[in-house]
Amino acid sequence: MRHSPDIAAKVITSEALLKLTRNSEDAKVFTTPNSHISRRVIASSARIFEIVFIALSGAGIWAVYLSDFSPQAILLFLPVFLFVSISLPLLMQVNGLFDMQAYLRPFSNFHKHLLIWGGVFAVVLSFVFFTKVGESYSRLWIGSWAVGGFLNMFWARGLFSFFLGKLNSSGQLDRRAVLVGGGKPADDLLASLEATPVNDVSIIGIFDDRSDDRSPTQVRGLQKLGTVDELVDFARQTRVDMLIVTLPLVAENRLLQVMKNLWVLPVDIRLSAYSQKLRYKSRAYSYLGNVPMLDVLDKPLSGWNAILKSVEDKVIAVIALVFLLPVMGLVALAVKLDSRGPVLFKQKRYGFNNELIEVYKFRSMYVDQSDATASKLVTRDDPRVTRVGRFIRKTSLDELPQVFNVLKGDLSLVGPRPHATHAKAQNHLYYDVVDGYFARHRVKPGITGWAQINGWRGETDTKEKIERRVEHDLFYIENWSLLFDLYIMARTPFSLVETENAY
């Protein structure tokens, strides 16, 4: 565990926080130009590469030096090839050579690599010797694979370690965390984390509502930066990957209030179990190094899931764009011929982490009556909507340009629909109507979603309609999978037939 350097020695208010994170030189302490890179993704990618490398090096040397693909040769080649290709990765896994620390310090594990490679190929040579089939096997192939494969892989590990070291020193491999709750529990936790030999967390500050002796302005050199309410703004303005709550379980009411404020953020939330007297089974905990944590909430779509979701969006969006371009051209022509003004309408909406994004739509209203903030919902037979606009809104053709938002990275194909900044239900802003409304912004918004295919699209003029939409959005976030996304996309065209609430 490391403390971020040069933490500003002051407790900040909401106004000071905004100034700090946007305008001050001190912002360098809190902001990072690049996002956190998942250690799990890097380690598993390197593992896959090495397993493939081991197999391909053996097959490649056989193909280049021997070029014998007769059935008899393949029958001799396969047993040794499979034994080495399976045994080496298994032994490396068991001995921790695929762990991140092994990649960061490859030379400290040189002896393990040497023993494993030497041991596996010693077994191969013993097999060849004791079965008296030595003349059938090429000593050049076995020796080249043993020596060349080992040296090349270790050289590659050294190069990989160099680049990982650069990322690690810049903090990009660390999860940036803040402590929620100061005083003695925070002091005990920090002491334990500092004594932990290996973890991937950088603590950047403390947030606590208390301002008395129970929560001093500084704990082990770590500064208290504000209150829990200010933490929400802080986490939206800066890169925070994890919140570690140090409040004891006995402070139930305070703990519940804190969680109510924080669960809307797209971060991991952990409850420190270090100072808890109540103990659970070991599998109930996750660990930062050797420090036990209770998992309260996981960041949606992290690690490989985030990569898979991004690939899904980009690939399907490109394919969809190719097929939809003729349709989009016809819609654009119809909009242009129906009324004066631009074809596209741009609207500010809330996106991931409550950030404002500009969403594209085909214009469906008269230019002089457009409502960029959606302060007034569109209703049945709304005079602001053009003739073409009624049709494209009813069929959702006005949403097609949002494919470009997906390619830009502002939207996903599937997710909670983005709402305009002043959208209302029963004359109240959405976030005033539904408790925890902003929790739907823990993932990127989407062109279509679970709520839309279940009939909760179009007008949201009542409290119940927006509550049902948010309820479905939160279900989607908690149960995301690639198959779930594909199912929603497959259902979307059929759901457009049910256009009762779409005007």
N, C-alpha and C positions, 0 to 999 in steps of 0.2 A: 504494500500500500504506500502510495506517495501522496504528499500534499502538493497541490499546485503552487508554484513559486510566486513570491511577491504578492500574496493576498492583500488586498487593500485593507488597511487597519482602520476600518470604520463600519458602523452599523448603518445600513442604507434604507431609506424610505422608498416607496414606490417611485416617486419622482426622481430621486437620486439613482435608483436602479436603472431606470430608463436612460438617464443621462450617462451612467457608467457604461452600460452595455452598448450604447450607440455612438457616443461622442467622445468619451474619454480614452486617453492612452491606456488606462487601467483595463480597458475592455479586453486587451490581449490576454489577461489572466483568465477570463471567463469564456471567451469565444475561441473557437478553433476553425481554421479555414477549411479543413476537411472533416468529414463525418467519421464517427467511430467505425473501425473495421473489425468485424467479428473475428476473434481468435479461433472460434470453432470452425468458421468457414475456411480460414487460412489453413489450419491444421488438417482438416479433412480433405481439402483440395490437394495439399502436399502429399498426404497419405495415398490418395488415389493416383497421383502422378508417379510416386515411387513404386507402387504395386504394378502399374502398367509398365514402368521403365524396366523393372526386374524381368517381367515376362518378355517384353519386346527385345531386350538386349540378348536374352538367350536365344529367342527365335531368329533375331537378326543375324547373330554370329553364325548360327547354323546355316541360314540361307546364303550368306555371303561367302563363307569359307568352304562349305561342303556342297551346297547346291544339289543335294541328293533328296529327292522327294518321292522315292520309290516306297511302296507299302512296307517293305522290310525295314527301311531306314526310319520311317515314321514310327513304326512299332517300337524301335529302339529309343528314338528321341522322346516320345511322349511321356513315359514313366519318369524319366529324370527331369524333364521340363516341368511337369506338373508338381513333382515333389519339391523342387527348388522354388518354383513360383508361389507355392502355397506355404511352405515352411518358413521361408525368409520373412514375409510380412507378418505371419502369426507370432514368430519369436520376437520380432521388432515391436509389435504391439504389446506383448506381455512384458517386455522390458522397458516400456515407456519411451521408446525411441520415436513414436509418432506424436508425443506431447509437444505443446508449444515451447516449453523450456528446453527440450532436446533440440528443437530447431534453432532457438536463440543461442544455444551454447553447444554447437556440434562437436567441437574438439574435446570437450569434457567427457563425451561419451564414445570417444574413438575406440577405446578398448572393448566396449560392448559390441560395437559394429564389427570389429575385427573378429571377436570370438564367435559371434553369430554366423557371419559369412564363412569363417574358417570351419566352424563346426558343421554347418549344413553341407558344404562341399567335401568335408572329410567323410561324412556319411555316404555321399555319392561315390567317392573313390573306394571306400570300403566295400560298398555294394558291387562295384565293378570288379574289385580284386577277388572277393570271396565267391562270387558267382562265376568267375573265370570267363567273363565276357569282355575282358579288357581290349582284345583285338577288334571287337565290333564297334567300340566307341572311339571317337576322335579325342585324343588328349589335348589337341589344339583347341577344340570347342570347349571342353570343360575348363581348361586352364584360362582361356581368354574370358570366359563368362565369370569365373571366380575372381580373377585379378582385375580385369578391365571393368567389369560391372561394379566392383567395390570402389575402385578409384574414381570412376566417373560419377557414381552416386554421391560419394563423399565430397567431391569437388563441387557438385551441384548444391549439396547441402551448405557448403561454406558460402557460396554465392548467395543462396537464399537467405542464409543467416545475416549476411551483410545488409541486405535490403530490409529484412525484418527489424534489425537493430535500428535502422534509420526511422522506421515507423514507430518502434517502441520508444525511442528517445523523444520523439515529438508528441507522444501521448496518444497517438491514433489507435494503438492496440488496447489502450486502457478504457474502461468504462468510467465516465465522469459521474461522481456521486455527490450528493449532499446529505447531511444528517438532519433529520427532523426531530428536534429535541436536543437540548444541550445539557449542561451541568455534569454531574457525576456519571450518569449512564453513558453519555457521550465520551467522557474521559476514559472510562473503563473499556469501551469499545475501541477507541482509537489506540489505546495501549495494546490491546490484543491484536489489532490489525498490524501495528508496527512490529510486533513480535512474530508475525506470520511470515515465513520465508518467501512464499510465492503467492501473489494474487494479482488480479488485473484491474484493480480499482484505484482511481485517484480521487481523493476527497477534496472538494473545492470550497466547502463552507458549511455553516450551520444555520438553520432557521428555527426559531423558537418564539412563541408568543410571550413567554415570560421575560421580564426585564429586571427581576430582583436577584438576590444572592443565589437562588437556585439555578440560575442560568447566566453565568458571567459572559462578558462580551468576547472572551477568547478562551478556547480550550486546547491545550497542547499546541499553541501557535496557530490554531485554526480559528478564523474569525466568524463571529455571528453576523450574518448578512441581512437579516430581516425577520419578519414574521411569517407564519405559515401562509397567510393570504398573499403576501408579497412573493412567496416562493412560486406560486402559480404563474405570475407574470415573469419571474426570473427564468423559470424552466421553459417558457414559450420564447423568450428572447435569446437564450443561450443554449449550448449543447449540454443537456443533462441526460444521462442514460439510466440512472438509478437513484431512487430515494430510499434511504435507510432510516427507518423510524426507530428511535431509541426509547420511546415511551414504554413503560411497563404495562403488562396486560391488566393489572389491577386498576389502572387509570382508564377504565372502560369508556366512560362518557367522552373524555377528552380524546381518546384514541379514535372513537367513532366519528367525532367531529372533524378530526384531522383527515381521516380517510375519505370522508364525504367531500372535502375540498380537493383532495389530491388525485382521486381515481380517474378524473377526466383527462389526465395528462398521459401522453404516449410514452411511458417509461416503465421500467421494472420497479416494483415497490416491495421492499423487504422489511420485515419486522425483526429487529435484532433479538436473538434468543440468548445472547451471551449473559445478560444479567437477569434472565427469567428464572425463578425458582422452580416453576413447573417444567418438567422434562417430558419429551415425547420420544417415540422410537426414532432411531437414527435416520430411517428413510423418510421421516417427516420433514427433515431439514435439507436445505441446500447450504453450500459453504462458500465463503470468501476466504480462500486459503484454508485455515483450520477453524475459522469462526462460524458457528452455526447461525443460520437465518431461516425464518419462516417465510415462505413465498406467499405474499398477499395478492399480488397482481403481476402478470408478465406483460411486457411490451408486446402488442400484437405485431405479427409479421416481422420477426427479427431473424437474423442469421440466414440460413438457406431458404426459409419461407419467403423472406423479403426478396431474395434474388429470383426465386421461382415466380413470384408474383410479377416482378418487373419484366422478366423474360416473356411471360404470358401476355402482359399488356402490349409490349412492343411488337411481338411477332403477330398476334392476332389483329392488332390495330393496323399494321402494314397490309396484311391480307385483306382486311375489311375495307381499307381505303381504296385498294385497287378495284374492288367490286362495287363500291358505293360512289365512286367519282361520277359515273354517268347520272345516277339518281341525284346527287348533289348539284350537278350542273343544271338539271331540269328544274329543281326546286329553286335554285338561284335565279334562273330565268323567269320563273313564275312570280317570285317576289318582286323582281325588278319591274316587270310589266304591270303588276297589280297596283303599285303605289310608288310614289317618288321616295328617294332616299337610298341609303346604303343597303346592300344585301345582308350583311352580317350585323349582328347586334352584340356588343360586348358588355358584360355585366360583372361587377365585383361580387364575389361570393366567398364564403368561408371555406377554406380547404384544410389540408392536414395541419394539425397542431394549431388550429385557429388562424392560420395565415391567410391573408387575402389573396385570392387568385382572380384572374380575369378569364371568364368562361365565354366561349364563342357559341352563338346560336344564329340561325337564320332569323331575320327580323320578322316578327309576326304582328307588330303594332304600327300604327301611323307614327311617323317620325316625331311630330310635334306632341304626341301623347304617350311617348315611351316613358317607362318608369324604371330607371336604372337601378334603384334601390329596392324595388318591389314593395314599396310602402303600402300599396293597395293591391290586394290579390285580384287576379283575373277571374271574373265570374261568367256564368252562362250569358250568352248574347252581349258580352261586354263591347260597347261601341268603340273602344280603343283598338280592338283587334280587326285586322283587315280580313277580306274574304279568303285570300290564300292563307293568311295567318290562322284562321279557324281550322282549316284542314290540316295544316302541318303541325299545329299544336295537338290536335285530336289524335293524329297518327304518330306523334313524336318525331316527325321528320325535321322539325326545327332543331333537334338536338344533334343531328349528324355532324356538324362541324366540330363537335367536342372530341371527335377522333384526333384532331390536331392537338387538343389539350392533353390527350393521352400520350401522344408522341413527344410533346414538350415535357411531360413528367408532372404536370399539375393535377391530372386526373388519372384514375384507374378505369378499366373497362367495367369492373363491378365494385360496388361499394356504396356507402350511404350517399344519397343525392346531395349535392352542395346547395345550400340555401342562400338566398340573397341577404344582404346585411340587415335589412329592415323588414324581413318577412314576418307576418303576424298571424296569430290565430285568436279570434275573438278580441281584436284590437290590442293584443299583448304580444310583445316579441317572443319568438319561440323559446328562447332560453329563460324567459320569465314564466312560461307556461309549464315547461317540463323540467323537473329537478334532474340535474346531471345531463342536461342536453348536450353539453360540449364533449361528453365522452364519445360521441359518434365521430368526433374529429381526431380520434387516436389512429385512424388509418386514412389513406387518401380517399376522397370522395370518388364516386363512380358515375358512369353514364347510365347504368341500370343497377338494380340492387334487389335484395331480398324483399324489401318493403314494396317495391314497384310491381314485382310479379305476383304479389299477394293482394293486389288491389288497392294499395295505399299510395297511389300516384295522383298527380293533379292537385286540385284545390284542397287546401288544409285550413278551412275556415272555422273549425271547431277544435276545442281542446282534445277531444277524443281522437281526432284524425292525426294530429301531430304526435300524440302519445303513442298511438299504434305504430306510426312510422318509426319513431325513435326506438320503440321496443323491438321492432324487426331489425333495425340497423344494429343494435347492440347484440342481438342474437347472432347476426352474421359475423360481427367482429370476433366474438368469443368462439365461434365454430368454423372459422375459415378453413378451407382446404381447396386444392386445385379442382377437385371434382365438384365441389360446391359451386365454385365460380362457373365451371363449364355447364352445370345444370341450370344455373340462373340465366346464363346467356342463351341456352337452348330454349328456355321457357319464355324469354322476353318477347319474341315476335308474337306468340300466342296471347300473351297478356295484353298486348296493345289492342286486341279486339274488344277488351272490356274497357271502354273509355268513358264510363259514367261520370268520373270526377275530373276528366281532362277537358279544359275549354281552350 
